[in-house]
């Protein structure tokens, strides 16, 4: 069956189905509904679907464009919605480039709260060869000059479940507080990192400057100061003194293997609800 | 500003210089008022430069730029205080983050050892 089907057209009560098996090009179109300016609630609804059942050779270029322009100045809340789904089950050769573009341009000057939402997901179950280059782009531009609070969030999740060859790149979020393995250090006040170097001196007779050589570095040593009001924190920190190599995560994004070499909690009686502690950590790989 | 091998150390707030000389000091029998002393040679200055990384999104990179220069290579250290530059090797580096300054404003302290 030849492709493409095209849909530019006009009808208000439409159920146009093509069950065509002959040759030639089909062009089915569904057009805009009449606009309404009277009182009452209008709920126009348009469902469109293109379901190709094509097994032959050739390139399919299916397209479905949906536009819901809302030009409303009256009272009442508008709840326009557009849903699009592009489910592709392709086992043949060739590259697939499916794409969905969604935008909600809003120029709103009236009172009331806006709660726009664009939800996008690209679930991919791909086992064939070739590189995937999926991209989910979100841009939120709000030129807002009116009163009221704006609360904008752009959550993004990338989950890679890849079994074939190739390189995966992922970035770990910086922890908000220093961590040793999964233990977040409570109420850290200061982190002091010393990268100590051993320098050997060889004095030169006759007033010359000495010859100095950097013999080596011992690895970074950390002193972490903080406080806690919880005995469970003190117990957890004390339990780190077990000789096990762990990973220290710095809030600036750095991380390295460490051994916890010392822990000193304050035992001052008048600071029972704010117990200072000092943790000594040495870099070890 | 302080430069080490052409690299400019950011926001230097203090420089501490400790100079030393090798002095031979030998007590002389029967000479109770003073001993024999001689100035043998120079000990070489040890200069500690302290500063802070400020208003720099790449503050982690700046600290690494300092650390990697501890590579046993003598470079000219210019304190730019009117004194002449001299060759030195970078030794220990200390970095401090405090809750008052935040993660993005670390303080640092680098120790340079004058060498021939």
Interface residues (C-beta under 8 A of the other chain):
Chain A: X188 X189 X190 X191 X192 X193 X194 X195 X196 X197 X199 X201 X203 X204 X205 X206 X207 X208 X209 X210 X211 X212 X213 X214 X217 X251 X252 X253 X254
Chain B: X22 X39 X40 X41 X42 X43 X44 X59 X60 X67 X70 X71 X72 X89 X90 X91 X92 X93 X94 X95 X96 X97 X98 X99 X103 X104 X106 X113 X114 X115 X116
